């Protein structure tokens, strides 16, 4: 019964998973909804659901997140998780009993008890460095506004991030310095870290998931839910807009599972030839979201590039976003024009 029920909910969950496909038997593949998978190559899909001793489990070969199918459903769609839990209970499969029957368990990634002191030891606020330091030169080259420096950190050796979270000992193999963006939940609890390359390393982002019970949505701890909330793909892009969050991938609609949908403005990357982005915008149009559609005059692929490679200011960017935000039939019209 457990495997049948799990397969049923994999099918339901699949509509929320990018590049979902069945690999055969009890194996399924898709882009990881936890870390967003590769930011450089958006065709990569390194999340896998597989069968193990009477149940289904999830593993990402990018961020190394590992969990039961139930916890994956919970991370992606809390309403669907409630339905899943109720149906398991109705079939006589309580959560405790089912999990005890499975011997395959991933070790959860958790902070040590002295997480605050370790955090302060490993990560340094970039606002404390002088203008000649490498990290300041980097954020200056990206034109990141100085009033956002208080949300950004620096690690001298990316290996040191292993001190903050277990489970990554054999996953972080380089030793370069990086820009670090901490992810908190609405209760200001640290749930993950994203380490951004500053020297052009092959792997642009290294993501560490700290708490499997919360999504990694950058900036969610600071947003005002009574005001308009701008949702971007990349964390750096969100730094140029007020009251903004980043989900780390093209599935911007996931923000609606944690923030009021009517307050959200989804801002996708400006890539009309990207099939994944086009597909996601089409879903957002159909689901009644407000979406920013970039004007034809904008050639850059994302917000940070728009700021870096053109004379666009933050004020002009925000004005454009406001002017180019649509919903309903007008959004469909503008979207169809943009994608051509």
Buried (B, 14 or more C-beta within 10 A) or exposed (E): EBEEBBBEBBEEBBEBBBBBEBEEEBEBBBBBBBBBBBBEEBEBBBBBBBBBEEBBBBBBBBBBBBBBBBBBBBBBBEEBBEEBBEEBEEEEBEEEEBBEEBEEEBEBBEBEEEBEEBBEEBBBEBBEBEEEBEBBEBBEEBBBEEEBBEBBBBBBBBBBBBBBBBBBEEBBEEEBBBBBBBBBBBEEBBBBBBBBBBEEBEBBBBBBBBBBEBBBBBBBBEBEEEEBBBBBBBBBBBBBBEBBBBBBBBBBBBBBBBBEBEBBBBBBBBBBEBEBBBEBBBBBBEEEBBBBBBEEEBEBBBBBBBBBEBEBEBEEBBEBBEEBBBBEEEBBEBBEEBBE
